[in-house]
């Protein structure tokens, strides 16, 4: 592992711990004493990062057939139509 600060290969792992499905390492550069941390990912996770899965296909939802007008409403409208005709004349 190269030091991100000076590029030296002479780095030392101070501490490593597993967390969130990865391995975290605290490292220190022996050349410049720069401290940094790394996270090792599992192979599956790396694959996932390199080839993210395609977005899900949009779901095709079939339009529901329009609900037929309720009969009671139709009858009421017919009666109202007759009443309006009476009133009108
Ligand atoms: Zn360094």
PDB file of the backbone (N, CA, C, O) and the ligand in Angstrom, with CONECT records:
HET     ZN  A 101       1
ATOM      1  N   UNK A   1       0.859  -1.200   0.000  1.00  0.00           N
ATOM      2  CA  UNK A   1       0.000   0.000   0.000  1.00  0.00           C
ATOM      3  C   UNK A   1       0.885   1.237   0.000  1.00  0.00           C
ATOM      4  O   UNK A   1       1.751   1.406   0.859  1.00  0.00           O
ATOM      5  N   UNK A   2       0.651   2.088  -0.973  1.00  0.00           N
ATOM      6  CA  UNK A   2       1.457   3.305  -1.063  1.00  0.00           C
ATOM      7  C   UNK A   2       0.875   4.397  -0.178  1.00  0.00           C
ATOM      8  O   UNK A   2      -0.337   4.486   0.021  1.00  0.00           O
ATOM      9  N   UNK A   3       1.765   5.219   0.342  1.00  0.00           N
ATOM     10  CA  UNK A   3       1.329   6.350   1.152  1.00  0.00           C
ATOM     11  C   UNK A   3       0.665   7.376   0.234  1.00  0.00           C
ATOM     12  O   UNK A   3       1.259   7.788  -0.762  1.00  0.00           O
ATOM     13  N   UNK A   4      -0.558   7.791   0.560  1.00  0.00           N
ATOM     14  CA  UNK A   4      -1.221   8.770  -0.311  1.00  0.00           C
ATOM     15  C   UNK A   4      -0.568  10.147  -0.256  1.00  0.00           C
ATOM     16  O   UNK A   4      -0.827  10.998  -1.106  1.00  0.00           O
ATOM     17  N   UNK A   5       0.269  10.358   0.735  1.00  0.00           N
ATOM     18  CA  UNK A   5       0.904  11.673   0.873  1.00  0.00           C
ATOM     19  C   UNK A   5       2.219  11.761   0.101  1.00  0.00           C
ATOM     20  O   UNK A   5       2.408  12.665  -0.714  1.00  0.00           O
ATOM     21  N   UNK A   6       3.137  10.806   0.365  1.00  0.00           N
ATOM     22  CA  UNK A   6       4.462  10.896  -0.268  1.00  0.00           C
ATOM     23  C   UNK A   6       4.704   9.797  -1.298  1.00  0.00           C
ATOM     24  O   UNK A   6       5.694   9.844  -2.028  1.00  0.00           O
ATOM     25  N   UNK A   7       3.804   8.797  -1.367  1.00  0.00           N
ATOM     26  CA  UNK A   7       3.947   7.745  -2.367  1.00  0.00           C
ATOM     27  C   UNK A   7       4.895   6.626  -1.970  1.00  0.00           C
ATOM     28  O   UNK A   7       5.189   5.746  -2.778  1.00  0.00           O
ATOM     29  N   UNK A   8       5.372   6.650  -0.747  1.00  0.00           N
ATOM     30  CA  UNK A   8       6.296   5.614  -0.294  1.00  0.00           C
ATOM     31  C   UNK A   8       5.558   4.288  -0.069  1.00  0.00           C
ATOM     32  O   UNK A   8       4.398   4.273   0.342  1.00  0.00           O
ATOM     33  N   UNK A   9       6.253   3.177  -0.348  1.00  0.00           N
ATOM     34  CA  UNK A   9       5.673   1.855  -0.124  1.00  0.00           C
ATOM     35  C   UNK A   9       5.828   1.401   1.322  1.00  0.00           C
ATOM     36  O   UNK A   9       5.273   0.382   1.732  1.00  0.00           O
ATOM     37  N   UNK A  10       6.571   2.153   2.062  1.00  0.00           N
ATOM     38  CA  UNK A  10       6.889   1.744   3.430  1.00  0.00           C
ATOM     39  C   UNK A  10       5.802   2.196   4.401  1.00  0.00           C
ATOM     40  O   UNK A  10       5.971   3.167   5.138  1.00  0.00           O
ATOM     41  N   UNK A  11       4.677   1.468   4.386  1.00  0.00           N
ATOM     42  CA  UNK A  11       3.583   1.798   5.297  1.00  0.00           C
ATOM     43  C   UNK A  11       3.352   0.651   6.261  1.00  0.00           C
ATOM     44  O   UNK A  11       3.685  -0.497   5.965  1.00  0.00           O
ATOM     45  N   UNK A  12       2.796   0.953   7.386  1.00  0.00           N
ATOM     46  CA  UNK A  12       2.583  -0.034   8.440  1.00  0.00           C
ATOM     47  C   UNK A  12       1.126   0.036   8.893  1.00  0.00           C
ATOM     48  O   UNK A  12       0.555   1.118   9.036  1.00  0.00           O
ATOM     49  N   UNK A  13       0.533  -1.147   9.118  1.00  0.00           N
ATOM     50  CA  UNK A  13      -0.843  -1.189   9.618  1.00  0.00           C
ATOM     51  C   UNK A  13      -0.814  -1.068  11.136  1.00  0.00           C
ATOM     52  O   UNK A  13      -0.186  -1.869  11.828  1.00  0.00           O
ATOM     53  N   UNK A  14      -1.498  -0.064  11.631  1.00  0.00           N
ATOM     54  CA  UNK A  14      -1.543   0.150  13.075  1.00  0.00           C
ATOM     55  C   UNK A  14      -2.683  -0.633  13.712  1.00  0.00           C
ATOM     56  O   UNK A  14      -2.559  -1.166  14.815  1.00  0.00           O
ATOM     57  N   UNK A  15      -3.785  -0.686  12.996  1.00  0.00           N
ATOM     58  CA  UNK A  15      -4.991  -1.253  13.586  1.00  0.00           C
ATOM     59  C   UNK A  15      -5.906  -1.705  12.455  1.00  0.00           C
ATOM     60  O   UNK A  15      -5.988  -1.037  11.424  1.00  0.00           O
ATOM     61  N   UNK A  16      -6.588  -2.820  12.632  1.00  0.00           N
ATOM     62  CA  UNK A  16      -7.576  -3.232  11.640  1.00  0.00           C
ATOM     63  C   UNK A  16      -8.797  -3.774  12.348  1.00  0.00           C
ATOM     64  O   UNK A  16      -8.707  -4.492  13.344  1.00  0.00           O
ATOM     65  N   UNK A  17      -9.932  -3.410  11.806  1.00  0.00           N
ATOM     66  CA  UNK A  17     -11.174  -3.907  12.403  1.00  0.00           C
ATOM     67  C   UNK A  17     -12.223  -4.134  11.321  1.00  0.00           C
ATOM     68  O   UNK A  17     -12.264  -3.440  10.305  1.00  0.00           O
ATOM     69  N   UNK A  18     -13.064  -5.122  11.575  1.00  0.00           N
ATOM     70  CA  UNK A  18     -14.127  -5.437  10.623  1.00  0.00           C
ATOM     71  C   UNK A  18     -15.371  -4.670  11.035  1.00  0.00           C
ATOM     72  O   UNK A  18     -15.790  -4.691  12.192  1.00  0.00           O
ATOM     73  N   UNK A  19     -15.946  -3.996  10.053  1.00  0.00           N
ATOM     74  CA  UNK A  19     -17.161  -3.241  10.341  1.00  0.00           C
ATOM     75  C   UNK A  19     -17.939  -3.034   9.058  1.00  0.00           C
ATOM     76  O   UNK A  19     -17.348  -2.815   8.000  1.00  0.00           O
ATOM     77  N   UNK A  20     -19.255  -3.102   9.140  1.00  0.00           N
ATOM     78  CA  UNK A  20     -20.156  -2.857   8.003  1.00  0.00           C
ATOM     79  C   UNK A  20     -19.793  -3.717   6.788  1.00  0.00           C
ATOM     80  O   UNK A  20     -19.871  -3.251   5.652  1.00  0.00           O
ATOM     81  N   UNK A  21     -19.397  -4.967   7.028  1.00  0.00           N
ATOM     82  CA  UNK A  21     -19.096  -5.876   5.929  1.00  0.00           C
ATOM     83  C   UNK A  21     -17.777  -5.597   5.241  1.00  0.00           C
ATOM     84  O   UNK A  21     -17.512  -6.168   4.183  1.00  0.00           O
ATOM     85  N   UNK A  22     -16.941  -4.740   5.802  1.00  0.00           N
ATOM     86  CA  UNK A  22     -15.632  -4.458   5.219  1.00  0.00           C
ATOM     87  C   UNK A  22     -14.581  -4.454   6.314  1.00  0.00           C
ATOM     88  O   UNK A  22     -14.909  -4.503   7.500  1.00  0.00           O
ATOM     89  N   UNK A  23     -13.319  -4.396   5.916  1.00  0.00           N
ATOM     90  CA  UNK A  23     -12.233  -4.345   6.892  1.00  0.00           C
ATOM     91  C   UNK A  23     -11.583  -2.971   6.825  1.00  0.00           C
ATOM     92  O   UNK A  23     -11.107  -2.543   5.773  1.00  0.00           O
ATOM     93  N   UNK A  24     -11.569  -2.299   7.943  1.00  0.00           N
ATOM     94  CA  UNK A  24     -10.972  -0.970   8.029  1.00  0.00           C
ATOM     95  C   UNK A  24      -9.580  -1.112   8.627  1.00  0.00           C
ATOM     96  O   UNK A  24      -9.384  -1.839   9.601  1.00  0.00           O
ATOM     97  N   UNK A  25      -8.623  -0.419   8.041  1.00  0.00           N
ATOM     98  CA  UNK A  25      -7.257  -0.454   8.552  1.00  0.00           C
ATOM     99  C   UNK A  25      -6.738   0.962   8.750  1.00  0.00           C
ATOM    100  O   UNK A  25      -6.877   1.828   7.886  1.00  0.00           O
ATOM    101  N   UNK A  26      -6.138   1.167   9.911  1.00  0.00           N
ATOM    102  CA  UNK A  26      -5.448   2.428  10.174  1.00  0.00           C
ATOM    103  C   UNK A  26      -3.999   2.193   9.793  1.00  0.00           C
ATOM    104  O   UNK A  26      -3.365   1.256  10.278  1.00  0.00           O
ATOM    105  N   UNK A  27      -3.482   3.038   8.929  1.00  0.00           N
ATOM    106  CA  UNK A  27      -2.106   2.842   8.476  1.00  0.00           C
ATOM    107  C   UNK A  27      -1.285   4.091   8.747  1.00  0.00           C
ATOM    108  O   UNK A  27      -1.810   5.196   8.884  1.00  0.00           O
ATOM    109  N   UNK A  28      -0.007   3.880   8.818  1.00  0.00           N
ATOM    110  CA  UNK A  28       0.910   5.002   8.992  1.00  0.00           C
ATOM    111  C   UNK A  28       2.100   4.812   8.057  1.00  0.00           C
ATOM    112  O   UNK A  28       2.602   3.702   7.879  1.00  0.00           O
ATOM    113  N   UNK A  29       2.534   5.914   7.469  1.00  0.00           N
ATOM    114  CA  UNK A  29       3.679   5.879   6.577  1.00  0.00           C
ATOM    115  C   UNK A  29       4.959   6.026   7.411  1.00  0.00           C
ATOM    116  O   UNK A  29       5.092   6.940   8.225  1.00  0.00           O
ATOM    117  N   UNK A  30       5.897   5.095   7.181  1.00  0.00           N
ATOM    118  CA  UNK A  30       7.152   5.160   7.942  1.00  0.00           C
ATOM    119  C   UNK A  30       8.065   6.261   7.420  1.00  0.00           C
ATOM    120  O   UNK A  30       8.941   6.750   8.133  1.00  0.00           O
ATOM    121  N   UNK A  31       7.846   6.640   6.167  1.00  0.00           N
ATOM    122  CA  UNK A  31       8.718   7.648   5.561  1.00  0.00           C
ATOM    123  C   UNK A  31       8.359   9.059   6.033  1.00  0.00           C
ATOM    124  O   UNK A  31       9.240   9.848   6.376  1.00  0.00           O
ATOM    125  N   UNK A  32       7.046   9.374   6.048  1.00  0.00           N
ATOM    126  CA  UNK A  32       6.652  10.745   6.384  1.00  0.00           C
ATOM    127  C   UNK A  32       5.719  10.821   7.592  1.00  0.00           C
ATOM    128  O   UNK A  32       5.302  11.906   7.996  1.00  0.00           O
ATOM    129  N   UNK A  33       5.397   9.659   8.163  1.00  0.00           N
ATOM    130  CA  UNK A  33       4.535   9.589   9.339  1.00  0.00           C
ATOM    131  C   UNK A  33       3.095  10.035   9.053  1.00  0.00           C
ATOM    132  O   UNK A  33       2.357  10.400   9.968  1.00  0.00           O
ATOM    133  N   UNK A  34       2.711  10.002   7.777  1.00  0.00           N
ATOM    134  CA  UNK A  34       1.335  10.344   7.409  1.00  0.00           C
ATOM    135  C   UNK A  34       0.414   9.207   7.816  1.00  0.00           C
ATOM    136  O   UNK A  34       0.704   8.043   7.541  1.00  0.00           O
ATOM    137  N   UNK A  35      -0.692   9.535   8.470  1.00  0.00           N
ATOM    138  CA  UNK A  35      -1.641   8.510   8.904  1.00  0.00           C
ATOM    139  C   UNK A  35      -2.880   8.541   8.018  1.00  0.00           C
ATOM    140  O   UNK A  35      -3.418   9.604   7.708  1.00  0.00           O
ATOM    141  N   UNK A  36      -3.315   7.365   7.623  1.00  0.00           N
ATOM    142  CA  UNK A  36      -4.503   7.275   6.775  1.00  0.00           C
ATOM    143  C   UNK A  36      -5.210   5.964   7.065  1.00  0.00           C
ATOM    144  O   UNK A  36      -4.667   5.083   7.733  1.00  0.00           O
ATOM    145  N   UNK A  37      -6.423   5.846   6.556  1.00  0.00           N
ATOM    146  CA  UNK A  37      -7.164   4.606   6.783  1.00  0.00           C
ATOM    147  C   UNK A  37      -7.663   4.056   5.458  1.00  0.00           C
ATOM    148  O   UNK A  37      -7.932   4.801   4.516  1.00  0.00           O
ATOM    149  N   UNK A  38      -7.778   2.753   5.408  1.00  0.00           N
ATOM    150  CA  UNK A  38      -8.265   2.084   4.203  1.00  0.00           C
ATOM    151  C   UNK A  38      -9.462   1.223   4.571  1.00  0.00           C
ATOM    152  O   UNK A  38      -9.654   0.857   5.730  1.00  0.00           O
ATOM    153  N   UNK A  39     -10.248   0.914   3.579  1.00  0.00           N
ATOM    154  CA  UNK A  39     -11.368   0.019   3.795  1.00  0.00           C
ATOM    155  C   UNK A  39     -11.323  -1.039   2.708  1.00  0.00           C
ATOM    156  O   UNK A  39     -11.339  -0.716   1.520  1.00  0.00           O
ATOM    157  N   UNK A  40     -11.266  -2.285   3.106  1.00  0.00           N
ATOM    158  CA  UNK A  40     -11.262  -3.382   2.140  1.00  0.00           C
ATOM    159  C   UNK A  40     -12.681  -3.860   1.952  1.00  0.00           C
ATOM    160  O   UNK A  40     -13.406  -4.120   2.912  1.00  0.00           O
ATOM    161  N   UNK A  41     -13.064  -3.970   0.690  1.00  0.00           N
ATOM    162  CA  UNK A  41     -14.419  -4.412   0.388  1.00  0.00           C
ATOM    163  C   UNK A  41     -14.394  -5.875   0.002  1.00  0.00           C
ATOM    164  O   UNK A  41     -13.382  -6.393  -0.472  1.00  0.00           O
ATOM    165  N   UNK A  42     -15.509  -6.527   0.209  1.00  0.00           N
ATOM    166  CA  UNK A  42     -15.626  -7.913  -0.227  1.00  0.00           C
ATOM    167  C   UNK A  42     -15.776  -7.935  -1.743  1.00  0.00           C
ATOM    168  O   UNK A  42     -16.200  -6.951  -2.350  1.00  0.00           O
ATOM    169  N   UNK A  43     -15.428  -9.057  -2.342  1.00  0.00           N
ATOM    170  CA  UNK A  43     -15.427  -9.178  -3.804  1.00  0.00           C
ATOM    171  C   UNK A  43     -16.790  -8.836  -4.395  1.00  0.00           C
ATOM    172  O   UNK A  43     -16.871  -8.134  -5.402  1.00  0.00           O
ATOM    173  N   UNK A  44     -17.858  -9.328  -3.777  1.00  0.00           N
ATOM    174  CA  UNK A  44     -19.202  -9.090  -4.305  1.00  0.00           C
ATOM    175  C   UNK A  44     -19.509  -7.590  -4.315  1.00  0.00           C
ATOM    176  O   UNK A  44     -20.117  -7.066  -5.248  1.00  0.00           O
ATOM    177  N   UNK A  45     -19.074  -6.925  -3.256  1.00  0.00           N
ATOM    178  CA  UNK A  45     -19.351  -5.498  -3.124  1.00  0.00           C
ATOM    179  C   UNK A  45     -18.615  -4.704  -4.205  1.00  0.00           C
ATOM    180  O   UNK A  45     -19.153  -3.745  -4.759  1.00  0.00           O
ATOM    181  N   UNK A  46     -17.377  -5.117  -4.498  1.00  0.00           N
ATOM    182  CA  UNK A  46     -16.587  -4.450  -5.523  1.00  0.00           C
ATOM    183  C   UNK A  46     -17.236  -4.644  -6.884  1.00  0.00           C
ATOM    184  O   UNK A  46     -17.336  -3.706  -7.674  1.00  0.00           O
ATOM    185  N   UNK A  47     -17.680  -5.876  -7.153  1.00  0.00           N
ATOM    186  CA  UNK A  47     -18.353  -6.162  -8.415  1.00  0.00           C
ATOM    187  C   UNK A  47     -19.577  -5.278  -8.571  1.00  0.00           C
ATOM    188  O   UNK A  47     -19.843  -4.743  -9.647  1.00  0.00           O
ATOM    189  N   UNK A  48     -20.316  -5.133  -7.479  1.00  0.00           N
ATOM    190  CA  UNK A  48     -21.537  -4.338  -7.478  1.00  0.00           C
ATOM    191  C   UNK A  48     -21.220  -2.875  -7.767  1.00  0.00           C
ATOM    192  O   UNK A  48     -21.966  -2.198  -8.474  1.00  0.00           O
ATOM    193  N   UNK A  49     -20.102  -2.391  -7.212  1.00  0.00           N
ATOM    194  CA  UNK A  49     -19.716  -0.997  -7.419  1.00  0.00           C
ATOM    195  C   UNK A  49     -19.270  -0.764  -8.856  1.00  0.00           C
ATOM    196  O   UNK A  49     -19.521   0.294  -9.433  1.00  0.00           O
ATOM    197  N   UNK A  50     -18.591  -1.785  -9.436  1.00  0.00           N
ATOM    198  CA  UNK A  50     -18.106  -1.636 -10.810  1.00  0.00           C
ATOM    199  C   UNK A  50     -19.224  -1.784 -11.822  1.00  0.00           C
ATOM    200  O   UNK A  50     -19.269  -1.064 -12.819  1.00  0.00           O
ATOM    201  N   UNK A  51     -20.128  -2.721 -11.566  1.00  0.00           N
ATOM    202  CA  UNK A  51     -21.252  -2.952 -12.477  1.00  0.00           C
ATOM    203  C   UNK A  51     -22.555  -2.781 -11.703  1.00  0.00           C
ATOM    204  O   UNK A  51     -23.179  -3.760 -11.296  1.00  0.00           O
ATOM    205  N   UNK A  52     -22.948  -1.560 -11.510  1.00  0.00           N
ATOM    206  CA  UNK A  52     -24.197  -1.392 -10.764  1.00  0.00           C
ATOM    207  C   UNK A  52     -25.360  -2.015 -11.518  1.00  0.00           C
ATOM    208  O   UNK A  52     -25.412  -1.952 -12.746  1.00  0.00           O
ATOM    209  N   UNK A  53     -26.286  -2.613 -10.793  1.00  0.00           N
ATOM    210  CA  UNK A  53     -27.408  -3.253 -11.486  1.00  0.00           C
ATOM    211  C   UNK A  53     -28.227  -2.216 -12.243  1.00  0.00           C
ATOM    212  O   UNK A  53     -28.342  -1.069 -11.812  1.00  0.00           O
ATOM    213  N   UNK A  54     -28.800  -2.631 -13.385  1.00  0.00           N
ATOM    214  CA  UNK A  54     -29.592  -1.660 -14.162  1.00  0.00           C
ATOM    215  C   UNK A  54     -30.803  -1.202 -13.353  1.00  0.00           C
ATOM    216  O   UNK A  54     -31.303  -1.931 -12.495  1.00  0.00           O
ATOM    217  N   UNK A  55     -31.264   0.007 -13.635  1.00  0.00           N
ATOM    218  CA  UNK A  55     -32.442   0.465 -12.887  1.00  0.00           C
ATOM    219  C   UNK A  55     -33.630  -0.429 -13.191  1.00  0.00           C
ATOM    220  O   UNK A  55     -33.730  -0.971 -14.292  1.00  0.00           O
ATOM    221  N   UNK A  56     -34.513  -0.588 -12.251  1.00  0.00           N
ATOM    222  CA  UNK A  56     -35.649  -1.481 -12.494  1.00  0.00           C
ATOM    223  C   UNK A  56     -36.511  -0.987 -13.649  1.00  0.00           C
ATOM    224  O   UNK A  56     -36.709   0.213 -13.839  1.00  0.00           O
ATOM    225  N   UNK A  57     -37.016  -1.951 -14.412  1.00  0.00           N
ATOM    226  CA  UNK A  57     -37.887  -1.621 -15.542  1.00  0.00           C
ATOM    227  C   UNK A  57     -39.141  -0.924 -15.010  1.00  0.00           C
ATOM    228  O   UNK A  57     -39.685  -1.316 -13.978  1.00  0.00           O
ATOM    229  N   UNK A  58     -39.590   0.101 -15.716  1.00  0.00           N
ATOM    230  CA  UNK A  58     -40.838   0.724 -15.244  1.00  0.00           C
ATOM    231  C   UNK A  58     -41.990  -0.269 -15.332  1.00  0.00           C
ATOM    232  O   UNK A  58     -42.164  -0.971 -16.328  1.00  0.00           O
ATOM    233  N   UNK A  59     -42.742  -0.303 -14.296  1.00  0.00           N
ATOM    234  CA  UNK A  59     -43.834  -1.270 -14.240  1.00  0.00           C
ATOM    235  C   UNK A  59     -44.988  -0.781 -15.119  1.00  0.00           C
ATOM    236  O   UNK A  59     -45.446   0.357 -15.018  1.00  0.00           O
ATOM    237  N   UNK A  60     -45.431  -1.689 -15.978  1.00  0.00           N
ATOM    238  CA  UNK A  60     -46.556  -1.314 -16.847  1.00  0.00           C
ATOM    239  C   UNK A  60     -47.846  -1.645 -16.103  1.00  0.00           C
ATOM    240  O   UNK A  60     -48.151  -2.801 -15.810  1.00  0.00           O
ATOM    241  N   UNK A  61     -48.573  -0.601 -15.819  1.00  0.00           N
ATOM    242  CA  UNK A  61     -49.822  -0.796 -15.084  1.00  0.00           C
ATOM    243  C   UNK A  61     -50.967  -0.634 -16.067  1.00  0.00           C
ATOM    244  O   UNK A  61     -51.128   0.416 -16.688  1.00  0.00           O
ATOM    245  N   UNK A  62     -51.750  -1.675 -16.197  1.00  0.00           N
ATOM    246  CA  UNK A  62     -52.884  -1.603 -17.107  1.00  0.00           C
ATOM    247  C   UNK A  62     -53.953  -0.706 -16.508  1.00  0.00           C
ATOM    248  O   UNK A  62     -54.321  -0.817 -15.338  1.00  0.00           O
ATOM    249  N   UNK A  63     -54.433   0.183 -17.358  1.00  0.00           N
ATOM    250  CA  UNK A  63     -55.472   1.094 -16.875  1.00  0.00           C
ATOM    251  C   UNK A  63     -56.735   0.302 -16.565  1.00  0.00           C
ATOM    252  O   UNK A  63     -57.162  -0.570 -17.322  1.00  0.00           O
ATOM    253  N   UNK A  64     -57.292   0.637 -15.450  1.00  0.00           N
ATOM    254  CA  UNK A  64     -58.525  -0.075 -15.078  1.00  0.00           C
ATOM    255  C   UNK A  64     -59.658   0.429 -15.944  1.00  0.00           C
ATOM    256  O   UNK A  64     -59.746   1.624 -16.226  1.00  0.00           O
ATOM    257  N   UNK A  65     -60.534  -0.481 -16.370  1.00  0.00           N
ATOM    258  CA  UNK A  65     -61.680  -0.010 -17.166  1.00  0.00           C
ATOM    259  C   UNK A  65     -62.531   0.938 -16.327  1.00  0.00           C
ATOM    260  O   UNK A  65     -62.707   0.755 -15.122  1.00  0.00           O
ATOM    261  N   UNK A  66     -63.044   1.941 -16.998  1.00  0.00           N
ATOM    262  CA  UNK A  66     -63.826   2.933 -16.256  1.00  0.00           C
ATOM    263  C   UNK A  66     -65.037   2.267 -15.616  1.00  0.00           C
ATOM    264  O   UNK A  66     -65.746   1.466 -16.224  1.00  0.00           O
ATOM    265  N   UNK A  67     -65.231   2.636 -14.374  1.00  0.00           N
ATOM    266  CA  UNK A  67     -66.343   2.032 -13.647  1.00  0.00           C
ATOM    267  C   UNK A  67     -67.658   2.503 -14.261  1.00  0.00           C
ATOM    268  O   UNK A  67     -67.829   3.691 -14.533  1.00  0.00           O
ATOM    269  N   UNK A  68     -68.580   1.578 -14.477  1.00  0.00           N
ATOM    270  CA  UNK A  68     -69.869   1.996 -15.028  1.00  0.00           C
ATOM    271  C   UNK A  68     -70.600   2.908 -14.036  1.00  0.00           C
ATOM    272  O   UNK A  68     -70.467   2.762 -12.820  1.00  0.00           O
ATOM    273  N   UNK A  69     -71.356   3.831 -14.572  1.00  0.00           N
ATOM    274  CA  UNK A  69     -72.085   4.765 -13.709  1.00  0.00           C
ATOM    275  C   UNK A  69     -73.102   3.985 -12.866  1.00  0.00           C
ATOM    276  O   UNK A  69     -73.813   3.126 -13.387  1.00  0.00           O
ATOM    277  N   UNK A  70     -73.165   4.277 -11.606  1.00  0.00           N
ATOM    278  CA  UNK A  70     -74.126   3.523 -10.794  1.00  0.00           C
ATOM    279  C   UNK A  70     -75.551   3.778 -11.267  1.00  0.00           C
ATOM    280  O   UNK A  70     -75.907   4.883 -11.677  1.00  0.00           O
ATOM    281  N   UNK A  71     -76.350   2.725 -11.199  1.00  0.00           N
ATOM    282  CA  UNK A  71     -77.722   2.811 -11.730  1.00  0.00           C
ATOM    283  C   UNK A  71     -78.556   3.846 -10.985  1.00  0.00           C
ATOM    284  O   UNK A  71     -79.326   4.587 -11.596  1.00  0.00           O
ATOM    285  N   UNK A  72     -78.400   3.895  -9.651  1.00  0.00           N
ATOM    286  CA  UNK A  72     -79.186   4.821  -8.848  1.00  0.00           C
ATOM    287  C   UNK A  72     -78.972   6.251  -9.323  1.00  0.00           C
ATOM    288  O   UNK A  72     -79.906   7.052  -9.371  1.00  0.00           O
ATOM    289  N   UNK A  73     -77.718   6.558  -9.675  1.00  0.00           N
ATOM    290  CA  UNK A  73     -77.385   7.910 -10.124  1.00  0.00           C
ATOM    291  C   UNK A  73     -78.078   8.214 -11.451  1.00  0.00           C
ATOM    292  O   UNK A  73     -78.587   9.313 -11.668  1.00  0.00           O
ATOM    293  N   UNK A  74     -78.086   7.212 -12.334  1.00  0.00           N
ATOM    294  CA  UNK A  74     -78.731   7.389 -13.636  1.00  0.00           C
ATOM    295  C   UNK A  74     -80.213   7.657 -13.477  1.00  0.00           C
ATOM    296  O   UNK A  74     -80.768   8.536 -14.136  1.00  0.00           O
ATOM    297  N   UNK A  75     -80.864   6.885 -12.584  1.00  0.00           N
ATOM    298  CA  UNK A  75     -82.311   7.028 -12.364  1.00  0.00           C
ATOM    299  C   UNK A  75     -82.607   8.422 -11.811  1.00  0.00           C
ATOM    300  O   UNK A  75     -83.542   9.092 -12.251  1.00  0.00           O
ATOM    301  N   UNK A  76     -81.781   8.855 -10.823  1.00  0.00           N
ATOM    302  CA  UNK A  76     -81.976  10.161 -10.208  1.00  0.00           C
ATOM    303  C   UNK A  76     -81.880  11.258 -11.264  1.00  0.00           C
ATOM    304  O   UNK A  76     -82.654  12.215 -11.262  1.00  0.00           O
ATOM    305  N   UNK A  77     -80.903  11.094 -12.173  1.00  0.00           N
ATOM    306  CA  UNK A  77     -80.704  12.109 -13.192  1.00  0.00           C
ATOM    307  C   UNK A  77     -81.895  12.145 -14.153  1.00  0.00           C
ATOM    308  O   UNK A  77     -82.293  13.207 -14.631  1.00  0.00           O
ATOM    309  N   UNK A  78     -82.451  10.966 -14.423  1.00  0.00           N
ATOM    310  CA  UNK A  78     -83.608  10.886 -15.325  1.00  0.00           C
ATOM    311  C   UNK A  78     -84.799  11.588 -14.697  1.00  0.00           C
ATOM    312  O   UNK A  78     -85.495  12.356 -15.362  1.00  0.00           O
ATOM    313  N   UNK A  79     -85.037  11.323 -13.402  1.00  0.00           N
ATOM    314  CA  UNK A  79     -86.165  11.955 -12.703  1.00  0.00           C
ATOM    315  C   UNK A  79     -85.974  13.473 -12.690  1.00  0.00           C
ATOM    316  O   UNK A  79     -86.906  14.238 -12.939  1.00  0.00           O
ATOM    317  N   UNK A  80     -84.723  13.889 -12.389  1.00  0.00           N
ATOM    318  CA  UNK A  80     -84.452  15.327 -12.338  1.00  0.00           C
ATOM    319  C   UNK A  80     -84.693  15.966 -13.708  1.00  0.00           C
ATOM    320  O   UNK A  80     -85.175  17.094 -13.814  1.00  0.00           O
ATOM    321  N   UNK A  81     -84.342  15.205 -14.756  1.00  0.00           N
ATOM    322  CA  UNK A  81     -84.545  15.701 -16.115  1.00  0.00           C
ATOM    323  C   UNK A  81     -86.033  15.910 -16.386  1.00  0.00           C
ATOM    324  O   UNK A  81     -86.427  16.913 -16.981  1.00  0.00           O
ATOM    325  N   UNK A  82     -86.850  14.964 -15.949  1.00  0.00           N
ATOM    326  CA  UNK A  82     -88.309  15.054 -16.151  1.00  0.00           C
ATOM    327  C   UNK A  82     -88.859  16.268 -15.387  1.00  0.00           C
ATOM    328  O   UNK A  82     -89.661  17.039 -15.914  1.00  0.00           O
ATOM    329  N   UNK A  83     -88.395  16.422 -14.103  1.00  0.00           N
ATOM    330  CA  UNK A  83     -88.856  17.544 -13.277  1.00  0.00           C
ATOM    331  C   UNK A  83     -88.482  18.876 -13.912  1.00  0.00           C
ATOM    332  O   UNK A  83     -89.273  19.820 -13.925  1.00  0.00           O
ATOM    333  N   UNK A  84     -87.245  18.936 -14.444  1.00  0.00           N
ATOM    334  CA  UNK A  84     -86.786  20.170 -15.073  1.00  0.00           C
ATOM    335  C   UNK A  84     -87.657  20.503 -16.289  1.00  0.00           C
ATOM    336  O   UNK A  84     -87.964  21.664 -16.557  1.00  0.00           O
ATOM    337  N   UNK A  85     -88.041  19.456 -17.012  1.00  0.00           N
ATOM    338  CA  UNK A  85     -88.901  19.659 -18.192  1.00  0.00           C
ATOM    339  C   UNK A  85     -90.241  20.241 -17.779  1.00  0.00           C
ATOM    340  O   UNK A  85     -90.764  21.132 -18.449  1.00  0.00           O
ATOM    341  N   UNK A  86     -90.803  19.746 -16.677  1.00  0.00           N
ATOM    342  CA  UNK A  86     -92.093  20.212 -16.156  1.00  0.00           C
ATOM    343  C   UNK A  86     -91.991  21.669 -15.760  1.00  0.00           C
ATOM    344  O   UNK A  86     -92.826  22.499 -16.119  1.00  0.00           O
ATOM    345  N   UNK A  87     -90.914  21.961 -14.987  1.00  0.00           N
ATOM    346  CA  UNK A  87     -90.731  23.323 -14.488  1.00  0.00           C
ATOM    347  C   UNK A  87     -90.523  24.293 -15.633  1.00  0.00           C
ATOM    348  O   UNK A  87     -91.017  25.420 -15.617  1.00  0.00           O
ATOM    349  N   UNK A  88     -89.774  23.825 -16.637  1.00  0.00           N
ATOM    350  CA  UNK A  88     -89.414  24.694 -17.743  1.00  0.00           C
ATOM    351  C   UNK A  88     -90.607  25.164 -18.532  1.00  0.00           C
ATOM    352  O   UNK A  88     -90.641  26.298 -19.008  1.00  0.00           O
ATOM    353  N   UNK A  89     -91.608  24.274 -18.675  1.00  0.00           N
ATOM    354  CA  UNK A  89     -92.726  24.648 -19.534  1.00  0.00           C
ATOM    355  C   UNK A  89     -93.901  25.272 -18.816  1.00  0.00           C
ATOM    356  O   UNK A  89     -94.896  25.622 -19.450  1.00  0.00           O
TER     357      UNK A  89
HETATM  358 ZN    ZN A 101       4.365   9.007   3.362  1.00  0.00          ZN
END
